[in-house]
Amino acid sequence: MSDFSLPRTPVPAQLLLTQGVSRPGVVYVMERVAHHDGPETVLEMLNRPEGFFAFRPTDEGDVLLVSKAHTISLSLDRQAPITDPTRLSVARMLGTELVLAGGATLGGWASVELPTHHARLLDYLNASAELFFAVWTHAATHYVNRAHVLYARPLD
């Protein structure tokens, strides 16, 4: 087996799957990516084309290879989805409530980086074909799998 591997950084997270309860653990992001300075974001990792990601539950020693298709959300404590001050200064905050598969609800804000005339919650949810999108609160950022959202309600 090759000793070559890309350096990865562990990131504490809460994993919610289609079967089961939320579990604490860590996910792994690349320390460097080609398209920007700094490490890969969790959202970028979730939206890579691979169907699985590595998750190490806090209560177990073994790494689980988790299906993205069965991931409802991955949540990080106190980590904003946008940290670049320039991007933040132009982003519009939209309040939303999501009803997820299984009946759970999630309220928070979406940081919308779209033209003003296309900056509704509907536009944000439809702006990308990527599997995951971000909704944040003051306590956490939730990366939600759009395939498991039953409906979203604007709170503005």
C-alpha positions as CSV (number, residue, x, y, z in Angstrom):
1,M,0.0,0.0,0.0
2,S,1.3,3.5,-0.8
3,D,2.4,5.8,2.0
4,F,1.2,8.8,-0.1
5,S,-1.8,10.6,1.2
6,L,-3.0,14.2,1.3
7,P,-2.9,15.8,4.8
8,R,-6.4,16.1,6.4
9,T,-7.6,18.1,9.3
10,P,-10.2,16.7,11.7
11,V,-13.3,18.9,12.3
12,P,-15.7,18.3,15.2
13,A,-19.3,17.8,13.9
14,Q,-22.7,16.3,14.6
15,L,-23.9,13.8,12.0
16,L,-27.7,13.2,11.4
17,L,-28.5,10.3,9.2
18,T,-31.8,9.1,7.7
19,Q,-31.8,6.2,10.2
20,G,-30.8,7.1,13.8
21,V,-30.1,10.0,16.1
22,S,-27.5,12.7,15.8
23,R,-24.0,11.5,16.6
24,P,-21.0,13.6,17.6
25,G,-17.6,12.9,16.0
26,V,-15.2,14.3,13.5
27,V,-15.0,14.7,9.7
28,Y,-11.9,15.3,7.7
29,V,-11.1,18.1,5.3
30,M,-8.1,18.6,3.1
31,E,-5.5,21.0,4.4
32,R,-5.1,22.7,1.0
33,V,-7.3,23.0,-2.1
34,A,-6.3,24.3,-5.5
35,H,-9.1,26.9,-6.0
36,H,-8.5,29.1,-2.9
37,D,-6.1,29.8,0.0
38,G,-6.5,27.8,3.2
39,P,-8.1,24.5,4.0
40,E,-11.1,22.9,2.3
41,T,-14.4,23.8,3.9
42,V,-16.8,21.2,5.2
43,L,-19.3,22.3,2.6
44,E,-16.7,21.8,-0.2
45,M,-16.0,18.3,1.2
46,L,-19.7,17.4,1.3
47,N,-20.2,18.7,-2.3
48,R,-17.2,16.8,-3.8
49,P,-18.5,14.2,-6.3
50,E,-17.5,11.2,-4.1
51,G,-20.5,9.4,-2.6
52,F,-19.0,8.8,0.9
53,F,-17.0,10.7,3.5
54,A,-15.0,9.6,6.6
55,F,-16.6,10.2,10.0
56,R,-15.1,9.1,13.3
57,P,-17.8,8.9,16.0
58,T,-16.7,10.2,19.4
59,D,-17.9,7.0,21.1
60,E,-16.1,4.6,18.8
61,G,-12.6,4.2,17.6
62,D,-13.3,3.1,14.1
63,V,-13.8,5.5,11.1
64,L,-17.1,5.1,9.4
65,L,-17.4,5.7,5.6
66,V,-20.8,7.5,5.6
67,S,-23.1,7.7,2.5
68,K,-23.8,11.3,1.5
69,A,-27.1,10.1,0.1
70,H,-28.2,9.1,3.7
71,T,-26.8,12.1,5.4
72,I,-29.6,14.6,6.4
73,S,-27.2,17.1,7.9
74,L,-23.8,17.7,9.3
75,S,-23.5,20.5,11.9
76,L,-20.5,22.4,13.3
77,D,-20.5,24.4,16.5
78,R,-20.0,28.2,16.1
79,Q,-18.5,28.1,12.6
80,A,-19.9,30.6,10.1
81,P,-20.5,29.3,6.6
82,I,-18.8,32.5,5.2
83,T,-15.7,33.8,6.9
84,D,-14.3,36.2,4.2
85,P,-15.2,39.7,5.3
86,T,-15.7,41.0,1.7
87,R,-18.1,38.2,0.9
88,L,-19.9,38.7,4.2
89,S,-20.3,42.4,3.5
90,V,-22.4,41.7,0.4
91,A,-24.2,38.6,1.5
92,R,-27.9,39.0,2.4
93,M,-29.3,37.1,5.4
94,L,-32.5,35.3,4.8
95,G,-34.4,33.7,7.7
96,T,-35.7,30.2,7.1
97,E,-37.3,27.2,8.7
98,L,-36.7,23.8,7.1
99,V,-38.8,20.7,7.7
100,L,-36.6,17.7,7.2
101,A,-37.4,14.1,6.4
102,G,-38.4,12.4,9.6
103,G,-40.2,15.5,10.9
104,A,-37.3,17.4,12.4
105,T,-37.3,21.2,11.9
106,L,-34.3,23.5,11.6
107,G,-34.5,27.3,11.8
108,G,-31.8,29.7,10.9
109,W,-30.4,32.0,8.3
110,A,-29.0,31.5,4.8
111,S,-26.2,33.8,3.7
112,V,-27.3,34.6,0.1
113,E,-24.6,35.8,-2.4
114,L,-26.9,36.4,-5.3
115,P,-27.9,39.5,-7.3
116,T,-30.5,41.5,-5.4
117,H,-33.3,40.7,-7.9
118,H,-32.6,37.0,-7.4
119,A,-32.0,36.9,-3.6
120,R,-35.1,35.2,-2.3
121,L,-35.0,32.0,-0.3
122,L,-36.3,30.1,-3.3
123,D,-33.5,31.5,-5.4
124,Y,-30.9,30.4,-2.8
125,L,-32.3,26.9,-2.7
126,N,-32.4,26.6,-6.5
127,A,-29.2,28.4,-7.2
128,S,-27.0,25.3,-7.1
129,A,-27.2,21.7,-8.1
130,E,-24.9,20.8,-5.3
131,L,-26.2,18.3,-2.8
132,F,-25.6,20.3,0.4
133,F,-26.3,23.9,1.4
134,A,-25.7,25.9,4.6
135,V,-28.1,27.3,7.2
136,W,-26.7,28.8,10.3
137,T,-27.6,30.0,13.8
138,H,-25.6,31.7,16.4
139,A,-24.7,28.3,17.9
140,A,-24.0,26.2,14.8
141,T,-23.8,25.9,11.0
142,H,-25.9,23.1,9.5
143,Y,-24.9,21.7,6.2
144,V,-28.2,20.2,4.9
145,N,-28.7,17.7,2.2
146,R,-31.4,19.2,-0.1
147,A,-32.7,15.7,-0.9
148,H,-33.9,15.4,2.7
149,V,-35.7,18.8,2.9
150,L,-39.5,18.3,2.7
151,Y,-40.1,22.1,2.5
152,A,-38.6,25.4,3.5
153,R,-40.5,28.4,4.8
154,P,-39.1,32.0,4.5
155,L,-39.1,33.8,7.9
156,D,-38.5,37.3,6.5
